[in-house]
Every structure is written in structure tokens, then in C-alpha cells.
Amino acid sequence: MLLSALASDIPAKKRLADTQDTDGNTALMLAVTHSSINIIQTICAHPDTDFSLTNNASDTALTIAEKAADEMF
């Protein structure tokens, strides 16, 4: 459902991609957390995605990915 919503019209895509949940996580942060590559690619391809947003733990999607990579190795 999220992927189909992101593939729809551009204004709705921007609103959805940058909307934050109660923990401050965006769709991109959640996709990174769950290693959802197709969703990550879709969100990252949108030119208006705000990669600087932080969650309540002050993490961006990139820092979440870095922490996950550190845990893997």
C-alpha cells in the first residue's frame, strides 16, 4: 500500500514521504529499518524527499542505515 501511494501523484508522494510518526520516523526511515529496498529506491528517487529530517532520537535515515550496517559487521 505504501509503495502504491508513493507511486501516485507527486504532491501526495512528498507529503507521505516526509510525514513523521509519533517517534518522528519518516517512511524512508522505516523502509531503511526494515531493509525495504524497493521502497527506499522509490522514496530516494523523489526530488523533494527531505533527507535531513530527524526522528525523536535525532537520527536521519542515513544514520539509521549506518547503525544497521555497524550491527551487521
C-alpha positions as CSV (number, residue, x, y, z in Angstrom):
1,M,0.0,0.0,0.0
2,L,2.8,2.5,0.9
3,L,4.6,1.8,-2.3
4,S,1.5,2.3,-4.4
5,A,0.8,5.5,-2.6
6,L,4.3,6.7,-3.2
7,A,4.0,5.9,-6.9
8,S,0.9,8.1,-7.3
9,D,0.8,11.8,-7.8
10,I,3.8,13.9,-6.9
11,P,2.3,16.2,-4.2
12,A,0.9,13.3,-2.3
13,K,4.2,11.5,-2.6
14,K,6.0,14.4,-1.0
15,R,3.6,14.7,1.9
16,L,3.7,10.9,2.5
17,A,7.5,10.6,2.3
18,D,8.1,13.4,4.8
19,T,5.3,12.6,7.2
20,Q,6.6,11.6,10.6
21,D,5.0,9.1,13.0
22,T,4.9,9.6,16.8
23,D,8.5,8.5,17.1
24,G,9.5,11.0,14.4
25,N,10.3,8.4,11.8
26,T,9.5,9.0,8.1
27,A,8.6,6.4,5.6
28,L,12.2,6.4,4.4
29,M,13.5,5.8,8.0
30,L,11.0,2.9,8.4
31,A,12.0,1.5,5.0
32,V,15.6,1.6,6.0
33,T,14.9,-0.1,9.3
34,H,13.1,-2.9,7.5
35,S,15.5,-3.1,4.6
36,S,12.7,-2.5,2.1
37,I,14.9,-1.8,-0.9
38,N,12.1,-1.1,-3.4
39,I,10.5,1.5,-1.1
40,I,13.9,3.1,-0.3
41,Q,14.6,3.5,-4.0
42,T,11.1,4.9,-4.7
43,I,11.4,7.5,-1.9
44,C,15.0,8.4,-2.7
45,A,14.1,8.9,-6.4
46,H,11.6,11.7,-5.5
47,P,13.4,15.0,-5.9
48,D,11.6,16.6,-2.9
49,T,12.4,14.0,-0.3
50,D,13.9,15.7,2.7
51,F,16.9,13.6,3.8
52,S,17.7,15.9,6.7
53,L,14.7,15.1,8.8
54,T,15.5,13.6,12.1
55,N,13.4,11.3,14.4
56,N,12.9,11.7,18.2
57,A,16.3,10.0,18.7
58,S,18.0,12.7,16.4
59,D,18.7,10.1,13.7
60,T,18.3,10.7,10.0
61,A,17.6,7.8,7.6
62,L,21.3,7.8,6.8
63,T,22.4,7.4,10.5
64,I,19.8,4.6,10.9
65,A,21.4,2.8,7.9
66,E,24.9,3.4,9.3
67,K,23.9,1.9,12.7
68,A,22.3,-1.1,11.0
69,A,25.4,-1.7,8.9
70,D,27.6,-1.4,12.1
71,E,25.5,-4.0,13.8
72,M,25.9,-6.4,10.8
73,F,29.7,-6.3,10.9
